[in-house]
Amino acid sequence: IMTRNFYLVEIERRNQSSSDKYCAEIFFDISFKKLTTNQIERIIETLSRQAGRINNPEPLTVFGLRMRPVGLKHTWTTVVEYANRVIDGASTFNFSPR
């Protein structure tokens, strides 16, 4: 059985936007292994240049990183609902680059 490592990143947007409801992202290594310090630093660096979610993840692919093409919206009402959306989010998308 292959172990897949996914990383949930909660995003605090700098500017409140009525159109950007995506406040959580799922990242993973192309080989599904644990992220390296360098990969985590690249995610942080890329996010620091954004006002919200990462619209162009292409620069991250150089470092072997992928992200779920659609972010997770903060629309859940319970912890269980949130957990289910995260699990569904990690298991129901195409693993190829966006």
DOGUMAR-934074 format. One record per residue: residue in one letter; x, y, z of N, C-alpha, C in turn. Coordinates in steps of 0.2 Angstrom, whole numbers. Each point is the difference from the previous one (the first is absolute). Layout:
N
 r n.east n.north  n.up ca.east ca.north ca.up c.east c.north  c.up
 A      X       Y     Z       X        Y     Z      X       Y     Z
...
This chain:
98
 r n.east n.north  n.up ca.east ca.north ca.up c.east c.north  c.up
 I      4      -6     0      -4        6     0      4       6     0
 M     -1       5    -5       4        6     0     -2       5     5
 T      4       3     3      -2        5     5      1       7    -4
 R     -5       4     0       0        6    -3      0       6     5
 N      4       5    -1       0        5     5     -3       6    -3
 F     -4       3     3      -4        7    -2      1       5     5
 Y      0       6    -2       1        6     5     -5       5    -1
 L     -4       1     5      -5        4     0      2       7     3
 V     -1       5    -4       3        7     2     -6       5     0
 E     -1       2     6      -5        6     1      3       6    -2
 I     -4       4    -4       2        6    -3     -4       6     4
 E      4       5     3      -3        6     2      1       5    -5
 R     -5       2    -4       1        5    -5      1       7     3
 R      5       4    -4       1        6     2     -5       5    -1
 N     -4       0    -6      -5        4    -1     -7      -4     0
 Q     -5       2     3      -6       -3     0     -3       0    -7
 S     -2      -5    -3      -3        0    -7     -7      -4     1
 S     -5       3    -3      -6       -4    -1      0      -5    -5
 S      5       0    -4       0       -5    -6      5      -6     2
 D      5       1     5       5       -5     1     -2      -4     7
 K     -4      -5    -1      -2       -4     6      4      -6     2
 Y      6      -1    -4       4       -6     0      5       2     6
 C      0      -3     5       4        2     6      4      -6     2
 A      0      -5    -3       4       -6     2      3      -4    -7
 E      6      -2     0       3       -3    -6      3      -7     3
 I      0      -5    -5       3       -6     1      6      -1    -4
 F      6       0     3       6       -1    -4      3      -7     1
 F      3      -3    -5       4       -6     0      6       0    -4
 D      4      -5     1       6       -1    -4     -2      -5    -6
 I      3       1    -5      -2       -4    -6      1      -7     1
 S      4      -2     5       1       -7     2     -4      -2     6
 F     -4       5     3      -4       -1     6      4      -2     6
 K      7       2     0       4       -1     6     -1       7     4
 K      3       0     6       0        5     4      4       6    -3
 L     -3       6     1       3        6    -3      7       1     3
 T      5       3    -4       6        2     3     -1       7     3
 T      5       2     4       1        7     2      0       5    -6
 N      3      -2    -5       1        5    -6     -7       0    -3
 Q     -4      -5    -1      -7        0    -3     -4       5     5
 I      0      -1     6      -4        4     5      1       7    -1
 E      7       2     0       2        6    -1     -3       3    -7
 R      0      -4    -5      -2        3    -7     -8       1     1
 I     -4      -4     3      -7        1     1     -1       7     4
 I      4       1     5       0        6     5      1       6    -5
 E      6       0    -3       2        5    -5     -5       2    -5
 T     -3      -5    -3      -5        1    -5     -7       3     3
 L     -2      -3     6      -6        3     3      1       7     2
 S      7       2     2       1        7     3     -1       5    -6
 R      0      -2    -6       0        4    -6     -8       1    -2
 Q     -4      -3     3      -7       -1    -2     -5       4     5
 A     -5       2    -3      -5        4     4     -5      -5     3
 G      0      -6    -3      -5       -6     2      3      -6    -2
 R     -3      -4    -4       2       -7    -2      5       1    -5
 I      4      -5    -2       5        0    -5     -4      -2    -7
 N      0       5    -4      -3        0    -6      4      -4    -5
 N      6       0     0       5       -3    -5      5      -4     4
 P     -2      -7     1       5       -4     4      6      -2    -5
 E      0       2    -6       6       -3    -4      7       1     3
 P      2       5     3       6        1     2      2      -5     6
 L     -5      -3     3       1       -5     5      1      -7    -3
 T     -2      -1    -6       2       -7    -3      7      -1    -1
 V      4       5     0       7        0    -1      3      -4     6
 F     -3       1     6       2       -3     6     -4      -6     2
 G     -3      -3    -5      -4       -6     1     -6       0     4
 L     -3       6     0      -6        1     4     -6       1    -5
 R     -5      -3     3      -7        1    -3     -5       3     5
 M     -5       3    -3      -6        2     5     -6      -2    -3
 R     -5      -1     4      -7       -2    -2     -2       6    -4
 P     -3      -1    -7      -2        5    -4     -5       5     3
 V     -4      -2     4      -5        4     3      1       0     7
 G      0       6     3       1        1     7     -6      -3     4
 L      0       0     6      -5       -2     5     -3       6     3
 K     -7       1    -1      -3        6     2     -2      -1     8
 H      0       6     3      -1        0     7     -8       1     1
 T     -4      -6    -1      -7        1     0     -3      -6     4
 W      5      -4     4      -3       -5     4     -2       3     7
 T     -4      -4     3      -3        3     6      2      -4     6
 T      3      -6    -1       3       -4     6      7      -3    -2
 V      3      -2     5       7       -3    -1      0      -6    -4
 V     -5      -4     1      -1       -7    -3     -1       2    -8
 E     -5       5    -1      -1        2    -7      7       2    -3
 Y      4       4     3       6        2    -2      5      -6    -2
 A      0      -4     5       5       -6    -1     -3      -4    -6
 N     -6      -1    -1      -2       -4    -5      1       3    -7
 R      0       7     0       2        4    -6      7      -1    -2
 V      4       0     5       7        0    -1      2      -7    -2
 I     -3      -5     3       1       -7    -3     -2      -1    -7
 D     -6       2    -1      -3        0    -7      5       4    -5
 G      2       6     2       4        4    -4      7      -3    -1
 A      3      -4     4       6       -4    -1     -1      -6    -4
 S     -6      -3    -1      -1       -6    -3     -4       0    -6
 T     -2       6    -2      -5        0    -6      2       5    -6
 F      7       1     0       2        4    -6      6      -3    -4
 N      0       2    -6       6       -2    -4      6       2     2
 F      5      -5     1       7        2     3      5       3    -5
 S     -2       1    -6       4        3    -5      1       8     1
 P      5       3    -2       1        7     1     -6       4    -3
 R     -2       6     3      -5        4    -2      1       3    -7
